[in-house]
Amino acid sequence: MDLTTSRSTLRQLHTHAARNGEPGTVTQTQEERLAKGLGWFGIGLGLMELVAPHQCARMAGLPSGHRPLIRVMGLREMASGFGIVTQSTSAAAVWSRVVGDMVDLACLSAAFLSRRADRSRLTTTLAAVVGATVLDVVTAQQLSRGVKTRNGAVRVTASTVIDRSREELYRFWREFSNLPRFMKHVRQVDIHDEQRSHWVAIGPAEARIEWDAQIIEDLPDEIIAWRSIDGAVIDQAGTVRFEPAIGNRGTVVTVDMEYRLPLGTVGAAVAAWFGKDPSQTVKMDLRRFKQIMETGDVITTKGQPAGREESTSWKYDRAVR
């Protein structure tokens, strides 16, 4: 479904996503389908290793005489595959495949020392196992992080309570030139008119990303909805809602975004490796927005004489600095 069509389309997207979360109507995510595919592949490969170890060894370029070991590896593949197929939402089951991949890579590397090995076939097999390992790691990582990609789009929802009025928060956010103050990766927002703006941000590998966006709904003090315009590198749509908190304790600010990265969940995983995970970015942006509105500035340890250059968590440093 195209994210960049109309206001009604955005609402339909959110309604569709919400429906997907209802019992009985849940559809498999891209991560779950990928995991299940890996599981069935493992079962098939394991079965072949179990019943035809000699042929498997020859195709892989391994020296003969390791049938028992290959059969054991086949049993491990099948056990891991069954675990994934029956629990496709379990990251642990997929991580078990990653452990098996490490064992396979170690065995293949050791086989290069044998004079009876076919090194050409071994090289091809090693490259294939490395590729499968990367896919296993990506799938396990995305399942561990709870990423849910449907129809190629990832949905992120984050909210926080800010001790300020809805009017004050809405005015600050609606002035888009303020956004780079708390959106870490946004470098510049140029306002074209009341509806359209041009954004400049830093993406994975410090790549410069630019796109045009359009406001599709604007209810003062309540909601701002936007979408990227056709041709954007990263197709996205989102809303920010301002609602009274219970007990007159400020305002609940909720950001709801859907974005579409190249290659879907694989693209999102690669972005996360470069510290540009949109899911985490939205949450940290909202956290900085709260700090600015309540204290007037973003709290950071950068430049402070803390006695060490970094905290004990490199992930925290990368997120907040």
C-alpha positions as CSV (number, residue, x, y, z in Angstrom):
1,M,0.0,0.0,0.0
2,D,1.4,3.4,-1.0
3,L,2.0,5.7,2.0
4,T,1.9,8.8,0.0
5,T,-1.5,9.2,-1.4
6,S,-3.9,11.1,0.8
7,R,-5.1,11.9,4.2
8,S,-7.7,9.1,4.0
9,T,-5.0,6.7,2.9
10,L,-3.0,7.5,6.1
11,R,-6.0,6.8,8.2
12,Q,-6.6,3.6,6.4
13,L,-3.1,2.6,7.0
14,H,-3.4,3.2,10.7
15,T,-6.7,1.5,10.8
16,H,-5.3,-1.5,8.9
17,A,-2.3,-1.7,11.3
18,A,-4.6,-1.5,14.3
19,R,-6.8,-4.2,12.9
20,N,-3.7,-6.4,12.4
21,G,-3.2,-6.2,16.2
22,E,-6.6,-7.6,17.0
23,P,-6.9,-11.3,18.0
24,G,-8.0,-13.4,15.1
25,T,-7.0,-11.0,12.4
26,V,-3.2,-10.9,13.0
27,T,-1.2,-11.4,9.8
28,Q,2.4,-12.6,9.8
29,T,5.1,-9.9,9.8
30,Q,7.9,-10.0,7.3
31,E,10.2,-11.0,10.2
32,E,8.0,-14.0,11.0
33,R,7.7,-15.1,7.4
34,L,11.5,-14.8,7.0
35,A,12.0,-16.9,10.2
36,K,9.6,-19.6,9.0
37,G,11.3,-19.8,5.6
38,L,14.7,-20.2,7.3
39,G,13.1,-22.9,9.5
40,W,11.8,-24.9,6.6
41,F,15.1,-24.5,4.8
42,G,16.9,-25.9,7.8
43,I,14.6,-28.9,8.0
44,G,15.1,-29.7,4.3
45,L,18.9,-29.3,4.5
46,G,19.1,-31.3,7.7
47,L,17.0,-34.1,6.2
48,M,19.4,-34.2,3.2
49,E,22.5,-34.3,5.5
50,L,20.9,-37.1,7.5
51,V,19.9,-39.5,4.6
52,A,22.7,-38.6,2.1
53,P,25.8,-37.5,4.0
54,H,28.2,-38.7,1.3
55,Q,26.5,-36.7,-1.4
56,C,26.3,-33.6,0.8
57,A,30.1,-33.9,1.6
58,R,30.9,-34.1,-2.1
59,M,28.8,-31.1,-3.0
60,A,30.3,-29.0,-0.3
61,G,33.8,-30.0,-1.2
62,L,34.5,-31.8,2.1
63,P,36.8,-34.8,2.4
64,S,35.1,-38.1,2.7
65,G,35.0,-40.0,6.0
66,H,32.9,-37.5,8.0
67,R,29.5,-39.1,7.6
68,P,28.7,-39.3,11.3
69,L,29.6,-35.7,11.8
70,I,27.4,-34.6,8.8
71,R,24.5,-36.6,10.2
72,V,24.9,-34.9,13.6
73,M,24.9,-31.5,11.8
74,G,21.8,-32.6,10.0
75,L,20.0,-33.5,13.2
76,R,21.0,-30.1,14.6
77,E,19.6,-28.3,11.5
78,M,16.3,-30.2,11.8
79,A,15.9,-29.6,15.5
80,S,16.6,-25.9,15.0
81,G,14.3,-25.8,12.0
82,F,11.4,-27.4,13.9
83,G,11.9,-25.0,16.7
84,I,11.6,-22.0,14.4
85,V,8.6,-23.3,12.4
86,T,6.6,-24.0,15.6
87,Q,7.7,-20.7,17.2
88,S,8.3,-18.3,14.4
89,T,8.0,-15.3,16.7
90,S,10.7,-16.6,19.0
91,A,14.1,-14.9,18.6
92,A,15.7,-17.6,20.7
93,A,14.9,-20.3,18.1
94,V,16.5,-18.2,15.3
95,W,19.5,-17.4,17.5
96,S,20.0,-21.2,17.8
97,R,20.5,-21.3,14.0
98,V,23.1,-18.5,14.3
99,V,25.0,-20.7,16.8
100,G,24.8,-23.6,14.4
101,D,26.1,-21.3,11.6
102,M,29.2,-20.6,13.7
103,V,29.8,-24.3,14.1
104,D,29.4,-24.9,10.4
105,L,31.8,-22.0,9.6
106,A,34.4,-23.4,12.0
107,C,34.1,-26.9,10.4
108,L,34.4,-25.6,6.9
109,S,37.4,-23.5,7.7
110,A,39.1,-26.5,9.3
111,A,38.4,-28.5,6.2
112,F,40.6,-26.2,4.2
113,L,43.6,-27.8,6.0
114,S,42.8,-31.2,4.4
115,R,44.6,-32.2,1.2
116,R,41.5,-34.3,0.2
117,A,39.2,-31.3,0.2
118,D,37.9,-29.6,-2.9
119,R,38.9,-26.0,-2.1
120,S,36.9,-24.5,-5.0
121,R,33.7,-26.1,-3.8
122,L,34.6,-25.4,-0.2
123,T,35.0,-21.7,-1.0
124,T,31.5,-21.6,-2.7
125,T,30.0,-23.4,0.3
126,L,31.7,-21.1,2.8
127,A,30.3,-18.0,0.9
128,A,26.8,-19.6,1.0
129,V,27.0,-20.3,4.7
130,V,28.3,-16.7,5.4
131,G,25.3,-15.3,3.4
132,A,22.9,-17.6,5.4
133,T,24.5,-16.5,8.6
134,V,23.9,-12.8,7.8
135,L,20.3,-13.5,7.1
136,D,19.9,-15.5,10.3
137,V,21.5,-12.7,12.3
138,V,19.3,-10.1,10.7
139,T,16.1,-12.1,11.4
140,A,17.1,-12.9,15.0
141,Q,18.0,-9.3,15.6
142,Q,14.7,-7.9,14.3
143,L,12.7,-10.5,16.3
144,S,14.7,-9.6,19.4
145,R,14.0,-5.9,18.9
146,G,10.3,-6.5,18.4
147,V,10.3,-5.0,14.9
148,K,7.1,-5.7,12.9
149,T,7.2,-5.1,9.2
150,R,4.0,-5.5,7.2
151,N,3.7,-4.9,3.5
152,G,7.2,-3.5,3.6
153,A,6.4,-0.8,6.1
154,V,7.6,-0.6,9.7
155,R,5.3,1.0,12.3
156,V,6.7,2.8,15.3
157,T,4.6,4.2,18.2
158,A,6.1,6.1,21.1
159,S,4.6,8.4,23.7
160,T,5.5,10.3,26.8
161,V,4.0,12.7,29.3
162,I,5.3,16.2,29.3
163,D,4.5,18.7,32.0
164,R,3.4,21.4,29.7
165,S,0.0,22.4,28.1
166,R,-1.2,21.1,24.8
167,E,-1.2,24.6,23.3
168,E,2.5,25.2,24.2
169,L,3.6,21.8,22.9
170,Y,1.6,22.1,19.7
171,R,3.0,25.6,18.9
172,F,6.6,24.4,19.4
173,W,6.2,21.3,17.2
174,R,4.2,23.2,14.5
175,E,7.1,25.6,14.0
176,F,9.1,23.0,12.0
177,S,12.4,25.0,12.3
178,N,12.4,23.9,15.9
179,L,12.5,20.2,15.1
180,P,16.3,19.9,14.5
181,R,16.7,21.0,18.2
182,F,15.4,17.6,19.4
183,M,15.5,15.4,16.3
184,K,19.1,14.4,16.4
185,H,19.5,13.3,12.8
186,V,17.6,16.2,11.2
187,R,19.9,18.9,10.2
188,Q,17.6,21.4,8.6
189,V,13.9,22.1,7.8
190,D,13.1,24.7,5.1
191,I,9.5,25.9,5.1
192,H,8.0,26.3,1.7
193,D,4.4,27.3,2.7
194,E,1.8,26.3,5.3
195,Q,1.7,22.7,4.1
196,R,5.0,21.8,2.4
197,S,8.5,21.7,3.7
198,H,11.9,20.4,2.7
199,W,13.9,18.2,5.1
200,V,17.6,17.4,5.3
201,A,18.8,14.6,7.6
202,I,21.9,12.3,8.1
203,G,21.2,8.6,7.5
204,P,23.3,5.4,7.7
205,A,27.0,5.8,7.0
206,E,26.5,9.6,7.5
207,A,24.7,9.8,4.1
208,R,22.8,13.0,3.5
209,I,19.1,12.4,2.9
210,E,16.7,15.0,1.6
211,W,12.9,14.8,1.1
212,D,9.8,17.0,0.8
213,A,6.9,16.5,3.2
214,Q,3.4,17.7,3.3
215,I,1.0,18.3,6.2
216,I,-2.2,16.4,5.6
217,E,-4.0,17.1,8.8
218,D,-3.6,20.0,11.2
219,L,-5.9,20.4,14.2
220,P,-4.5,23.1,16.5
221,D,-3.5,21.8,19.9
222,E,-4.6,18.3,19.0
223,I,-2.9,16.6,16.0
224,I,-0.4,17.1,13.2
225,A,-0.3,14.5,10.4
226,W,2.2,14.5,7.6
227,R,3.5,12.3,4.8
228,S,6.5,12.4,2.5
229,I,5.9,13.5,-1.1
230,D,6.3,11.1,-4.0
231,G,10.0,10.5,-4.8
232,A,11.3,10.5,-1.2
233,V,14.2,8.1,-0.5
234,I,12.4,6.9,2.6
235,D,8.6,6.8,2.2
236,Q,7.0,7.7,5.5
237,A,3.8,9.0,7.1
238,G,3.0,9.9,10.7
239,T,1.1,11.8,13.3
240,V,1.8,13.5,16.5
241,R,-1.1,13.8,19.0
242,F,-1.4,16.0,22.0
243,E,-3.9,14.8,24.6
244,P,-4.5,15.9,28.2
245,A,-2.8,13.6,30.8
246,I,-4.9,12.1,33.6
247,G,-5.1,14.2,36.7
248,N,-4.2,17.4,34.9
249,R,-0.5,16.4,34.9
250,G,0.5,17.8,31.6
251,T,0.1,16.4,28.1
252,V,0.4,12.9,26.6
253,V,2.4,13.3,23.4
254,T,2.1,10.3,21.0
255,V,4.1,9.9,17.8
256,D,2.8,7.2,15.4
257,M,4.9,6.6,12.3
258,E,5.1,4.2,9.4
259,Y,8.1,4.2,7.2
260,R,9.3,2.1,4.3
261,L,13.0,1.4,3.9
262,P,14.6,-0.3,0.9
263,L,14.6,-4.1,1.5
264,G,12.1,-3.8,4.4
265,T,13.2,-5.4,7.6
266,V,16.7,-6.1,6.1
267,G,17.1,-2.4,5.4
268,A,15.9,-1.5,8.9
269,A,18.4,-4.0,10.4
270,V,21.3,-2.5,8.4
271,A,20.2,1.0,9.5
272,A,20.3,-0.2,13.1
273,W,23.9,-1.4,12.6
274,F,24.9,2.1,11.6
275,G,23.1,3.6,14.7
276,K,20.3,5.1,12.5
277,D,17.5,2.8,13.6
278,P,14.2,4.8,12.9
279,S,12.5,2.9,15.7
280,Q,15.0,4.0,18.3
281,T,15.4,7.4,16.8
282,V,11.7,8.3,17.3
283,K,11.8,7.3,20.9
284,M,15.0,9.3,21.6
285,D,13.6,12.3,19.7
286,L,10.6,12.3,21.9
287,R,12.7,12.0,25.0
288,R,14.7,15.1,23.9
289,F,11.5,17.0,23.1
290,K,10.3,16.4,26.7
291,Q,13.7,17.7,28.0
292,I,13.6,20.8,25.9
293,M,10.0,21.6,26.9
294,E,10.4,21.0,30.6
295,T,14.0,22.3,31.2
296,G,14.7,24.4,28.1
297,D,17.6,22.3,26.9
298,V,18.7,18.7,26.0
299,I,20.5,17.0,28.9
300,T,23.8,15.5,27.7
301,T,27.1,14.4,29.2
302,K,29.0,15.7,26.1
303,G,31.7,18.1,27.1
304,Q,31.3,17.6,30.8
305,P,34.2,16.7,33.1
306,A,32.7,13.3,34.0
307,G,36.1,11.7,34.5
308,R,35.8,9.5,31.4
309,E,35.0,10.2,27.8
310,E,32.1,7.7,27.6
311,S,29.5,6.2,29.9
312,T,29.4,2.5,30.7
313,S,27.0,2.0,27.8
314,W,28.1,2.6,24.3
315,K,24.6,2.3,23.1
316,Y,23.5,5.0,25.4
317,D,26.3,7.3,24.3
318,R,25.5,6.7,20.6
319,A,21.8,7.5,21.2
320,V,22.0,10.6,23.4
321,R,25.2,12.4,22.1
